[in-house]
Structures are given as structure tokens and as C-alpha cells.
Amino acid sequence: MKPDFVIIAVDGGAASGKSSTSRLVAERLNLMHVDTGSHYRAVTFALLQKGVGPDDEAAVAERLKSIPLSTELDGRSARIALDGRVPTKDELRSEAVNNAVSPYAAVPAVRQFLFDYQRAQADIARENNFTGLIMEGRDIGSVIFPDATLRVFLEADAATRAERRAAEGQSDSIEKRDKIDSSRKTAPLTCPDGAYKIDNSNLTLEEVVEEIANAVSNCV
């Protein structure tokens, strides 16, 4: 029986094409798009503002209690709001956040803080009459939605990813971030068992979108 609501989980390392791919798939299939990387960046920004470092896990857990989360829709994209405010792109992509996001994301309290919020995005998509949800990140198919309609893992060679980051004007270290995220004890970056793996090093964005759309059709 064809499901009445589709959930696509998209995982992969830095600059693997998750965001650009997920946004276009969302447009093609009438899905709500959620970038969980922005969630961790938003929390990182908030904790940096409060002067709490990732090494003090007890202080991090305590500070998180005073940060209410909500969601604002911007077209098909769901934006995280902290205390009613959506952080700006400049705030989320600042050098300070780039350098700190992986250490904060490795803190179990941070991941638990965002778990229920991220799971609840499916309800928001349903309430707003989307045919489904596409969520991108680093533990979506393994932790957040292990029962997703389709779990995708995107990858690309190091040179391709470096070129993408340079084109975006970003200064974060791809290899350093992936090493930290792959080796953390809580919800490490990994390709989930049974996920649909795509190496997009030599594929166009449109080709990747087409491949995912076809894979969804085969699932339903």
C-alpha cells in the first residue's frame, strides 16, 4: 500500500551536497525540507552567546533548559527558532560557530535536546499539508528516522568537497569536522545499514535529484 506520507532521510559528511540536493527534492516531491545542521549551529550560537563551552557538559545541559525551540516555515523550509527568533545565516555560518559546532554536537545533552524537536518536524509537515518530509543531517537515517521511507547517504571525494566549500566562501575544515562527527560516542556520522548510497563526485545536482526521486518511487 502506498504511504500517505513520505519521509526521506539524507545523511553525509560536510560538503557532500545534502542541502542543495534536499531542497530540490523537496520542490519536486512537495516535501517540507529540514536542515538539522542548522539546528546544531543555532544551538552552538546560543551557547557561545551564553559563554558556555562544550567541555562543561553539566553547564551545557543546564543552559539548554532555558532555550525554548519552535519552528517557522519559509516556503518549503522549516527554520529553527530559539526563544522565538530565527538566527541569521551570518550568525549560523560565522567562523566561531564553524569551529565549535562539532564539539557541541558531540555533547549527549545537545543531541537529546534536539531529538524530540527533530522527530516532531514530521507532524509540522503533516499539519501544513506537505506530502512528506526530507530531513538532512548526520544521524537522520540511523537515529532520528531509522524507519524512514528512504534513507540516503551522500558522499563525494575530498577534492570535490573542498571545491564546494571554497565556492561557498566557507572556512571550516571538512576533514576535521567529519573526523570529530564520525568518532563521537553519541550518534556518530555513519552510513546506516541498508541506506541508498550515492557518490555524487561526478554527478550533476539534477542527476542526483532524479536518482533519489526514482528511488522514492520504487519504495512506494
GIKA-V136422 format. One line per field, one symbol per residue. phi: phi as a letter, one per 40 degrees, with the letter a starting at -180 (. if undefined). burial: # if it has 9 or more other ideal C-beta (glycine too) atoms within 8 Angstrom, else .. Layout:
# GIKA-V136422
phi: ???
burial: ???
This chain:
# GIKA-V136422
phi: .cccabbbbbbiccgcgccccccccdccbfbcbbbcdccccccddcccccgbccccccccdccccbbcbabbcbgcccbcbbfgbcccccccbccccdcbcccccccdccccdcdccccccccccccbgccibbbbibacccbcbcbddabbbcaaccccccccccccgcbcccccccccccbcccfccaccdgcccbcbdbbcdcccccccccccdccc
burial: ....###############.######..#.##################...#.#..#.###.##..#.#.#.#..#######....#...####..##.########.###.###.###.##.###...#.###########.###.#########...###.##......#.#.###.###.#...##..#..##.###..#.#.###.###.##....
